Every structure is written in structure tokens, then in C-alpha cells.
Amino acid sequence: MRVGRHLLLILAALGESCDPQAGSDYLGEPLISLPGYVKNSTPAPLEAAMLWQRGPPPSANDQELATRAPVRTGFPASFMLHLYQPPPSAARRTLAPGEVTYARANAGAVPYGIAAGAAGALPGPAGPAGAPTAAYGIDPNHWVVYLGSDVKAGSVTEWWLGATLPAGFHLLRVTAFDARCVPPEQVDACVADLGQRGIPDDGTSNEGTARSFCLAPYRLSLAPPGEQLVLELGATGFAGGGGPCPP
């Protein structure tokens, strides 16, 4: 009887150890988690979404949903985005042959329910059938960038990112750059630098030339640890330069 009682206890323990440790909806550990908040207020319920951009930077009009999260009520209206999957092939690009594969995403605010699918193309900022855009917006000042491998020193991607970042996900700041507001010799120095990195200069600003990179209306830098995403309702893309140059 004593042996039988011990056997029952062992079997019961084994049975408990075989119980599933997570529900069927468990997605695993997130690849990256990003906190944020909505800058403007709206009475409409919102969801935060991560949107992979399939077009060339800095465009934000060809996007695919990666994940979504509820926006908590309060001030500020906050959220936490968890990304569980690597970017789709349609969002992966290179700056030039032989460069690191990258993908970029924007955080966006979308009306509740508009991003109901697990993935797929989302309507543009104008919304379906010309729906109002008041509850749509992105964080125009940050990109989430995925790197398929480590960035090499001396590469074009190092110049673009502003650092030799390791493979994986990174939160980057996007700041406006207006070539009208810098001395021409600064642009020439940039072109010469990219020439050393293998990007040709044919004297034009055609896509893929050194001058096109140097005249791009934005610059990237690594966001400091703990920086939050900030969704701006009504913002539909990177604002870029324009207007008078600072004194």
C-alpha cells in the first residue's frame, strides 16, 4: 500500500508537469517591445499599430500591418506594442548591392477595428472610401528598423543609420534635413564620403546616386534607451524640410 501511494504521487506530479504552460494564443517572447502614447486627444477609440513600409524611404503610403495594441484611456493615452514576427519579404530592401538587408516600420494610430486582420495591406491615410482621417496618424519622428545582419564599418548603411548597428530591431530618430540650409561644400563632402563607400556620383540627384543620398530630406540616429513612440493624429508621413532655414 505504501509503494502504491508513492506511485500515485509520482504519476500525479508527472501529469502536472505535462500540462501546457501557456494558452493556445501564446505568441512567444516578443522580438521587441515599444512603449508609446498618443499626443493628441480624440473621443474615438483607437488602436496602436506597427506598419511595415514597403516603399522606399521616407515614404509611408504602402504599408502592411505587423501588430496592433489597444490604446489605454487617460492622459496621456498610452500603449505598448509587441512585435513577434520578423518583417515580411515585401518590406525588405537594401540601399545598394551587397549592403545589409533592412526593413522599416512606423507606429501608427488607427481607428478601432480598421486593423482587424492579422496582416495585410491597410487603407491609406484617407481611409476607406474617403473616410475621415481625424483618427489616423503615425509617429513621424521614429522608425523601427530591422537589420538582417550586422552593419559593416565603412558601408553605405553605416552612413545611413549613423552607426554600425548589430542585426535585429532598433528604434531610430528621424530628423529633417534641408540641403538648402547647409553650405554646398558640406554636400560635396558628403558625396565624396559616399564615393569612398562605393556609391557613384554622376553629377545628378537620380535615385541611387551619392547626391540623392546626401540630399535626402531626413537623417537617422539611434534613439536613446527608454525613448517612447509618440503618435500624432493627422500626421500621414515624414514632414521633411521646407520653410525658412534656421538663423
C-alpha positions, 0 to 999 in steps of 0.5 A, a space after each residue: 500500500 505504501 509503494 502504491 501511494 508513492 506511485 500515485 504521487 509520482 504519476 500525479 506530479 508527472 501529469 502536472 508537469 505535462 500540462 501546457 504552460 501557456 494558452 493556445 494564443 501564446 505568441 512567444 517572447 516578443 522580438 521587441 517591445 515599444 512603449 508609446 502614447 498618443 499626443 493628441 486627444 480624440 473621443 474615438 477609440 483607437 488602436 496602436 499599430 506597427 506598419 511595415 513600409 514597403 516603399 522606399 524611404 521616407 515614404 509611408 503610403 504602402 504599408 502592411 500591418 505587423 501588430 496592433 495594441 489597444 490604446 489605454 484611456 487617460 492622459 496621456 493615452 498610452 500603449 505598448 506594442 509587441 512585435 513577434 514576427 520578423 518583417 515580411 519579404 515585401 518590406 525588405 530592401 537594401 540601399 545598394 548591392 551587397 549592403 545589409 538587408 533592412 526593413 522599416 516600420 512606423 507606429 501608427 494610430 488607427 481607428 478601432 477595428 480598421 486593423 482587424 486582420 492579422 496582416 495585410 495591406 491597410 487603407 491609406 491615410 484617407 481611409 476607406 472610401 474617403 473616410 475621415 482621417 481625424 483618427 489616423 496618424 503615425 509617429 513621424 519622428 521614429 522608425 523601427 528598423 530591422 537589420 538582417 545582419 550586422 552593419 559593416 564599418 565603412 558601408 553605405 548603411 553605416 552612413 545611413 543609420 549613423 552607426 554600425 548597428 548589430 542585426 535585429 530591431 532598433 528604434 531610430 530618430 528621424 530628423 529633417 534635413 534641408 540641403 538648402 540650409 547647409 553650405 554646398 561644400 558640406 554636400 560635396 563632402 558628403 558625396 565624396 564620403 559616399 564615393 569612398 563607400 562605393 556609391 557613384 556620383 554622376 553629377 545628378 540627384 537620380 535615385 541611387 546616386 551619392 547626391 540623392 543620398 546626401 540630399 535626402 530630406 531626413 537623417 537617422 540616429 539611434 534613439 536613446 534607451 527608454 525613448 517612447 513612440 509618440 503618435 500624432 493624429 493627422 500626421 500621414 508621413 515624414 514632414 521633411 524640410 521646407 520653410 525658412 532655414 534656421 538663423 
